[in-house]
Amino acid sequence: ILSLIAALLMAVVSAAGLIFRARFYPTETLLTTYLTNDLINLFIGLPILLGSIWLTRGDKLIGLLFWPGALLYTFYNYIAYLVGVPYGIVSLAYLALVLLSVLAIFDILKKMDKTAIQEQLADTVPVKFAGWVLVGFGVLFFVRAIGVFFEASANQNMLPLSEIGVLIADMLISTAWMAGGAMLLRRQPWGFVSALGLL
């Protein structure tokens, strides 16, 4: 239910951003940053989220493993919107999407039979490769985000809010990548249930 509410809200907010672009994104920087993202949310993010739910309802493990990843995508995007877009009534929708995504991710992961999934995937998943990819991406994106903040600070430049939003989202997601990769490398059940969604 949380995921379906998030999907509906994402569809409404993204469609409204495309239709009322001048009201949602009053500057050229905001328009350039977020308008394309609204299209991606509608035509890629939303179908992946709904497809994951549909596959899970059909007892397909791939759907269950992708579902938290689709919600993580939603969380990532709307953290960037929440920080980067000027505050207004639509900010409440962005905040709701962030909270709905987090609650749904934790609810799904909590209810998964982690040990059964680990047993099913242990011999078929390239554990070391996937784990190191997650850790590597996490480290690279985290270091990049910190580097941009430090460079701006050293040069006494003010970063646009839209860029700050993306950097904050990058730091949060890269932390999750590193944690998920480390758990997978240690062959922990949480690593097996989170790795595909994180990838």
Secondary structure, DSSP 8 states (H G I E B T S, - for coil): -HHHHHHHHHHHHHHHHHHTHHHH--SHHHHHHHHHHHHHIIIIIHHHHHHHHHHHHTT-HHHHHHHHHHHHHHHHHHHHHHHHS--STHHHHHHHHHHHHHHHHHHHHHHS-HHHHHHHHTTTS-HHHHHHHHHHHHHHHHHHHHHHHHHHHHTT----HHHHHHHHHHHHHHHHHHHHHHHHHTT-HHHHHHHHHH-
